[in-house]
Amino acid sequence: MKATMEAGRRFWRLKPVERRMVLEAAAALVATWAGLRVVGFRRWNAAIERFTSLRTKSVNQVDASQIPIASSVAMKLDLAARHLFLHTNCLERSLTLRWLLRRRGIVADLRIGVRKESETFEAHAWIELQGLVLNDPDEAHLHFAPFNGETTMLETQTR
């Protein structure tokens, strides 16, 4: 109870634009969580591209001024994910971050990596912008071999 109250106080200490970003991130996380379960990865990923295609059509290059914006969005998404009523995984958070960035005209790369640990196959997802990992503060991605190429073609890649 005390932790919830403190989280609420921290939320209200944010600037109004930051509060809106946290709420937008929470809504997008819920939509992504549901979208992945209802229509699957391929369709949800395509839907994100369709939702944001007009804003990012003319973007060819990322400039350095976008990195602080992208980092701020990633931090607000992390804040929303930590206090959301449902648990989200790295794929849901990464797809959501990609969506939120594209809404701001920032095109970042979704990376998915795999590893086999003691007979267990594991996967991990993260977002990169100009080689900078935005949503993996623990650097878990370093322990996974990333797929090369577009994420839409993952089902055809084998190693």
C-alpha positions in Angstrom: 0.0 0.0 0.0 2.8 2.4 0.9 4.7 1.7 -2.3 1.5 2.3 -4.3 1.0 5.7 -2.6 4.6 6.7 -3.3 4.3 5.7 -6.9 1.2 7.9 -7.1 3.0 10.8 -5.6 5.9 10.4 -8.1 3.4 10.3 -10.9 1.8 13.5 -9.9 5.2 15.2 -9.5 5.8 14.6 -13.2 5.3 17.4 -15.6 1.9 17.3 -17.4 3.5 16.2 -20.7 5.4 13.4 -18.9 2.2 12.2 -17.2 0.4 12.1 -20.6 3.4 10.1 -22.0 3.1 7.6 -19.1 -0.6 7.2 -19.7 -0.1 6.9 -23.4 2.5 4.2 -22.8 0.2 2.3 -20.4 -2.6 2.3 -22.9 -0.3 1.2 -25.7 1.1 -1.6 -23.5 -2.4 -2.9 -22.8 -3.3 -2.7 -26.5 -0.1 -4.5 -27.5 -0.6 -7.2 -24.8 -4.1 -7.8 -26.1 -3.1 -7.4 -29.8 -0.4 -10.1 -29.5 -2.9 -12.5 -27.9 -5.7 -11.8 -30.4 -4.0 -11.5 -33.7 -0.4 -12.6 -33.1 3.0 -11.1 -33.7 3.0 -10.7 -37.5 -0.4 -9.0 -37.7 0.2 -6.8 -34.6 3.6 -5.7 -35.9 2.0 -4.9 -39.3 -0.8 -3.0 -37.5 1.7 -0.9 -35.7 3.4 0.0 -39.0 0.0 0.9 -40.5 -1.0 3.0 -37.5 2.2 5.0 -37.8 3.1 4.9 -41.5 2.1 8.5 -42.3 4.3 9.9 -39.6 7.5 8.0 -40.6 7.3 7.9 -44.4 9.8 10.6 -45.0 12.2 9.6 -42.3 15.4 8.1 -43.7 18.0 8.9 -41.1 18.0 9.2 -37.4 19.6 12.4 -36.1 21.3 12.8 -32.8 18.6 15.0 -31.4 16.2 12.1 -31.5 18.2 10.0 -29.0 17.2 12.0 -25.8 13.5 12.0 -26.9 13.7 8.2 -27.5 15.4 7.7 -24.2 12.7 9.7 -22.4 9.9 7.7 -24.1 11.7 4.5 -23.1 11.9 5.7 -19.5 8.2 6.6 -19.4 7.3 3.2 -20.9 9.3 1.5 -18.2 7.6 3.5 -15.5 4.2 2.5 -17.0 5.1 -1.1 -17.3 6.3 -1.4 -13.7 3.0 -0.1 -12.3 0.6 -1.6 -14.8 -2.1 -4.0 -13.5 -0.8 -6.8 -15.8 2.7 -8.2 -16.3 4.2 -7.5 -19.7 7.2 -9.3 -21.3 10.2 -7.9 -23.3 8.4 -8.4 -26.6 5.3 -6.5 -25.5 7.4 -3.7 -24.1 9.7 -3.5 -27.2 6.8 -3.5 -29.7 5.1 -0.8 -27.6 8.3 1.3 -27.5 8.7 0.9 -31.2 5.1 2.1 -31.7 5.5 5.1 -29.4 8.7 6.1 -31.1 7.2 5.8 -34.6 4.3 8.1 -33.4 7.0 10.7 -32.8 8.7 10.1 -36.2 11.5 8.1 -34.8 12.2 4.8 -36.6 14.1 2.4 -34.3 15.0 -1.3 -34.8 13.2 -4.2 -33.1 15.8 -6.8 -32.3 15.0 -10.4 -31.2 17.7 -12.7 -30.0 17.8 -16.3 -28.9 20.0 -18.6 -26.7 19.9 -22.1 -25.5 20.6 -22.4 -21.8 20.7 -26.0 -20.3 18.3 -27.5 -22.8 16.0 -24.5 -22.6 15.4 -22.3 -25.6 15.0 -18.6 -24.6 14.3 -15.5 -26.6 14.6 -11.8 -25.8 13.5 -8.6 -27.5 14.8 -5.0 -27.4 14.8 -1.8 -29.3 17.9 -0.2 -30.8 18.4 3.3 -32.1 21.7 4.0 -33.9 23.2 1.1 -32.1 22.0 2.4 -28.7 19.8 -0.1 -26.8 16.9 1.9 -25.4 14.9 -0.6 -23.2 17.3 -3.1 -21.7 19.1 -1.4 -18.8 20.3 -4.7 -17.4 22.0 -5.5 -20.8 20.3 -8.9 -21.0 20.5 -8.6 -24.8 24.2 -9.2 -24.6 23.5 -12.8 -23.7 21.4 -13.4 -26.8 22.4 -14.0 -30.4 20.3 -11.5 -32.4 18.6 -12.4 -35.7 19.8 -10.5 -38.7 17.4 -8.7 -41.0 13.8 -7.6 -40.7 11.7 -9.1 -37.8 9.0 -9.8 -40.3 11.2 -12.5 -41.8 12.1 -14.2 -38.6 10.1 -17.3 -39.4 12.3 -18.0 -42.4 15.7 -17.7 -40.6 17.4 -20.7 -39.1 20.8 -21.2 -37.5 
